[in-house]
Amino acid sequence: MRTTLADLGHDVQSANESAPHASDAELLALALAEQRILITEDKDFGELAFVRRLRHPCIIRFTDMPVAENVAAMRRLLDDYAGEMHEGQMIVVTRSRVRVRHGAAEQA
């Protein structure tokens, strides 16, 4: 997916390359500080954002799909949900749906 996003002109940074030993909370803070969207398959970011109520960038979580489907889903997401990708949002993408969840601070 990194290559696809870069090919589309997006500034992409991999946590494996830039911060390989960072905790999830540190990655969340780094993405927020750098105003980046965090893309993951890890459900722990949802807990950090909504249970621990950590301030967070837009988080996009893909679930239970192979890489090729993730890439196709990301292309659709960029076309259909670009306006939803801002600080405090969590977007969960499955094969059958896209769910946009607003940050805890926005719900209060």
C-alpha atoms as an extended CHARMM CRD file, in Angstrom:
* protein
*
       108  EXT
         1         1  MET       CA              0.0000000000        0.0000000000        0.0000000000  PROA      1               0.0000000000
         2         2  ARG       CA              2.9080000000        2.3300000000        0.7210000000  PROA      2               0.0000000000
         3         3  THR       CA              3.9840000000        2.2560000000       -2.9290000000  PROA      3               0.0000000000
         4         4  THR       CA              0.4440000000        2.8720000000       -4.1490000000  PROA      4               0.0000000000
         5         5  LEU       CA              0.0200000000        5.9170000000       -1.9160000000  PROA      5               0.0000000000
         6         6  ALA       CA              3.4460000000        7.2710000000       -2.8870000000  PROA      6               0.0000000000
         7         7  ASP       CA              2.6180000000        6.7330000000       -6.5740000000  PROA      7               0.0000000000
         8         8  LEU       CA             -0.5480000000        8.7860000000       -6.0430000000  PROA      8               0.0000000000
         9         9  GLY       CA              1.5920000000       11.6670000000       -4.7350000000  PROA      9               0.0000000000
        10        10  HSD       CA              1.1220000000       11.1830000000       -0.9950000000  PROA      10              0.0000000000
        11        11  ASP       CA              3.9720000000       11.7340000000        1.4650000000  PROA      11              0.0000000000
        12        12  VAL       CA              4.2520000000        8.2820000000        3.0500000000  PROA      12              0.0000000000
        13        13  GLN       CA              6.3930000000        7.2410000000        5.9760000000  PROA      13              0.0000000000
        14        14  SER       CA              6.7000000000        3.7000000000        7.3210000000  PROA      14              0.0000000000
        15        15  ALA       CA              6.8870000000        3.1820000000       11.0830000000  PROA      15              0.0000000000
        16        16  ASN       CA              9.1040000000        0.1580000000       10.4340000000  PROA      16              0.0000000000
        17        17  GLU       CA             11.6760000000        2.4460000000        8.8580000000  PROA      17              0.0000000000
        18        18  SER       CA             11.3550000000        5.6880000000       10.8170000000  PROA      18              0.0000000000
        19        19  ALA       CA             10.5360000000        4.4590000000       14.3360000000  PROA      19              0.0000000000
        20        20  PRO       CA             10.9710000000        0.6740000000       14.4490000000  PROA      20              0.0000000000
        21        21  HSD       CA             11.0030000000        0.4040000000       18.2470000000  PROA      21              0.0000000000
        22        22  ALA       CA              8.2720000000        2.9300000000       19.0170000000  PROA      22              0.0000000000
        23        23  SER       CA              5.2580000000        1.9160000000       21.0640000000  PROA      23              0.0000000000
        24        24  ASP       CA              1.7640000000        2.3250000000       19.6310000000  PROA      24              0.0000000000
        25        25  ALA       CA              1.2380000000        5.4130000000       21.8240000000  PROA      25              0.0000000000
        26        26  GLU       CA              4.4860000000        6.9040000000       20.5210000000  PROA      26              0.0000000000
        27        27  LEU       CA              3.4660000000        6.2050000000       16.9180000000  PROA      27              0.0000000000
        28        28  LEU       CA              0.1020000000        7.8400000000       17.5520000000  PROA      28              0.0000000000
        29        29  ALA       CA              1.7980000000       10.9430000000       19.0040000000  PROA      29              0.0000000000
        30        30  LEU       CA              4.3220000000       11.0610000000       16.1470000000  PROA      30              0.0000000000
        31        31  ALA       CA              1.6010000000       10.8450000000       13.4900000000  PROA      31              0.0000000000
        32        32  LEU       CA             -0.3370000000       13.6030000000       15.2430000000  PROA      32              0.0000000000
        33        33  ALA       CA              2.7340000000       15.8460000000       15.5650000000  PROA      33              0.0000000000
        34        34  GLU       CA              3.5910000000       15.3360000000       11.8880000000  PROA      34              0.0000000000
        35        35  GLN       CA             -0.0530000000       15.7140000000       10.8270000000  PROA      35              0.0000000000
        36        36  ARG       CA             -0.0930000000       12.2720000000        9.2160000000  PROA      36              0.0000000000
        37        37  ILE       CA             -2.8920000000        9.7780000000        8.8100000000  PROA      37              0.0000000000
        38        38  LEU       CA             -2.0300000000        6.5510000000       10.6020000000  PROA      38              0.0000000000
        39        39  ILE       CA             -2.8640000000        3.4260000000        8.5710000000  PROA      39              0.0000000000
        40        40  THR       CA             -2.8740000000        0.1180000000       10.4120000000  PROA      40              0.0000000000
        41        41  GLU       CA             -4.3370000000       -3.3380000000       10.8320000000  PROA      41              0.0000000000
        42        42  ASP       CA             -3.7500000000       -3.1670000000       14.6060000000  PROA      42              0.0000000000
        43        43  LYS       CA             -6.8750000000       -2.7580000000       16.7480000000  PROA      43              0.0000000000
        44        44  ASP       CA             -4.8220000000       -1.4510000000       19.6880000000  PROA      44              0.0000000000
        45        45  PHE       CA             -4.8990000000        2.0580000000       18.1920000000  PROA      45              0.0000000000
        46        46  GLY       CA             -8.6660000000        2.1440000000       18.6960000000  PROA      46              0.0000000000
        47        47  GLU       CA             -8.1800000000        1.4220000000       22.3740000000  PROA      47              0.0000000000
        48        48  LEU       CA             -5.6180000000        4.2120000000       22.6880000000  PROA      48              0.0000000000
        49        49  ALA       CA             -7.9080000000        6.6540000000       20.9220000000  PROA      49              0.0000000000
        50        50  PHE       CA            -11.2780000000        5.7650000000       22.4070000000  PROA      50              0.0000000000
        51        51  VAL       CA            -10.6700000000        3.9940000000       25.7270000000  PROA      51              0.0000000000
        52        52  ARG       CA             -7.6080000000        5.9230000000       26.8820000000  PROA      52              0.0000000000
        53        53  ARG       CA             -8.8550000000        9.0060000000       25.0120000000  PROA      53              0.0000000000
        54        54  LEU       CA             -5.4570000000        9.9550000000       23.6260000000  PROA      54              0.0000000000
        55        55  ARG       CA             -5.5130000000       12.7720000000       21.1370000000  PROA      55              0.0000000000
        56        56  HSD       CA             -4.9580000000       11.2370000000       17.7260000000  PROA      56              0.0000000000
        57        57  PRO       CA             -4.6990000000       11.8750000000       14.0330000000  PROA      57              0.0000000000
        58        58  CYS       CA             -7.0540000000       10.2310000000       11.6200000000  PROA      58              0.0000000000
        59        59  ILE       CA             -6.5860000000        6.4840000000       12.0130000000  PROA      59              0.0000000000
        60        60  ILE       CA             -7.5100000000        4.1440000000        9.1780000000  PROA      60              0.0000000000
        61        61  ARG       CA             -7.7440000000        0.5020000000       10.1940000000  PROA      61              0.0000000000
        62        62  PHE       CA             -8.0870000000       -2.2820000000        7.6710000000  PROA      62              0.0000000000
        63        63  THR       CA             -9.4360000000       -5.5920000000        8.9370000000  PROA      63              0.0000000000
        64        64  ASP       CA             -9.2550000000       -9.1330000000        7.6180000000  PROA      64              0.0000000000
        65        65  MET       CA             -8.2690000000       -8.3870000000        4.0310000000  PROA      65              0.0000000000
        66        66  PRO       CA             -5.2350000000       -9.3900000000        2.0070000000  PROA      66              0.0000000000
        67        67  VAL       CA             -2.8950000000       -6.6510000000        0.7690000000  PROA      67              0.0000000000
        68        68  ALA       CA             -4.4190000000       -6.4770000000       -2.7160000000  PROA      68              0.0000000000
        69        69  GLU       CA             -7.8730000000       -5.8360000000       -1.2380000000  PROA      69              0.0000000000
        70        70  ASN       CA             -6.4290000000       -3.2430000000        1.1600000000  PROA      70              0.0000000000
        71        71  VAL       CA             -4.9440000000       -1.3570000000       -1.7950000000  PROA      71              0.0000000000
        72        72  ALA       CA             -8.2430000000       -1.3770000000       -3.6970000000  PROA      72              0.0000000000
        73        73  ALA       CA            -10.1160000000       -0.3320000000       -0.5510000000  PROA      73              0.0000000000
        74        74  MET       CA             -7.6540000000        2.5290000000        0.0400000000  PROA      74              0.0000000000
        75        75  ARG       CA             -8.2340000000        3.8200000000       -3.4790000000  PROA      75              0.0000000000
        76        76  ARG       CA            -12.0160000000        3.8070000000       -2.8700000000  PROA      76              0.0000000000
        77        77  LEU       CA            -11.4910000000        5.4350000000        0.5210000000  PROA      77              0.0000000000
        78        78  LEU       CA             -9.4900000000        8.2690000000       -1.0220000000  PROA      78              0.0000000000
        79        79  ASP       CA            -12.2410000000        8.8250000000       -3.5830000000  PROA      79              0.0000000000
        80        80  ASP       CA            -15.2370000000        8.5620000000       -1.2600000000  PROA      80              0.0000000000
        81        81  TYR       CA            -14.0710000000        9.5330000000        2.2430000000  PROA      81              0.0000000000
        82        82  ALA       CA            -11.3060000000       12.1200000000        1.8340000000  PROA      82              0.0000000000
        83        83  GLY       CA            -13.4780000000       14.6760000000        3.6340000000  PROA      83              0.0000000000
        84        84  GLU       CA            -13.7070000000       12.4020000000        6.6830000000  PROA      84              0.0000000000
        85        85  MET       CA             -9.9370000000       12.0800000000        7.1000000000  PROA      85              0.0000000000
        86        86  HSD       CA             -9.0960000000       14.6050000000        9.7940000000  PROA      86              0.0000000000
        87        87  GLU       CA             -7.8300000000       14.6640000000       13.3450000000  PROA      87              0.0000000000
        88        88  GLY       CA             -9.9210000000       12.6500000000       15.7790000000  PROA      88              0.0000000000
        89        89  GLN       CA            -11.5090000000       10.2990000000       13.2590000000  PROA      89              0.0000000000
        90        90  MET       CA            -11.1110000000        6.5460000000       13.1000000000  PROA      90              0.0000000000
        91        91  ILE       CA            -12.1080000000        4.8590000000        9.8780000000  PROA      91              0.0000000000
        92        92  VAL       CA            -12.5080000000        1.0890000000        9.9640000000  PROA      92              0.0000000000
        93        93  VAL       CA            -12.5320000000       -0.6490000000        6.5980000000  PROA      93              0.0000000000
        94        94  THR       CA            -13.7940000000       -4.2040000000        6.1290000000  PROA      94              0.0000000000
        95        95  ARG       CA            -14.7300000000       -6.0990000000        2.9840000000  PROA      95              0.0000000000
        96        96  SER       CA            -18.3530000000       -5.0940000000        3.3470000000  PROA      96              0.0000000000
        97        97  ARG       CA            -18.3140000000       -1.6040000000        4.8400000000  PROA      97              0.0000000000
        98        98  VAL       CA            -16.5600000000        1.5500000000        5.9220000000  PROA      98              0.0000000000
        99        99  ARG       CA            -17.3240000000        2.8970000000        9.3730000000  PROA      99              0.0000000000
       100       100  VAL       CA            -16.2930000000        6.4120000000       10.4210000000  PROA      100             0.0000000000
       101       101  ARG       CA            -16.0510000000        6.9130000000       14.1550000000  PROA      101             0.0000000000
       102       102  HSD       CA            -15.6750000000       10.3750000000       15.6140000000  PROA      102             0.0000000000
       103       103  GLY       CA            -13.1030000000       11.0260000000       18.3150000000  PROA      103             0.0000000000
       104       104  ALA       CA            -14.0830000000       11.0050000000       21.9760000000  PROA      104             0.0000000000
       105       105  ALA       CA            -13.5300000000       14.7610000000       22.2440000000  PROA      105             0.0000000000
       106       106  GLU       CA            -15.9610000000       15.3290000000       19.3690000000  PROA      106             0.0000000000
       107       107  GLN       CA            -18.6030000000       13.1220000000       20.9750000000  PROA      107             0.0000000000
       108       108  ALA       CA            -18.6200000000       15.0130000000       24.2830000000  PROA      108             0.0000000000
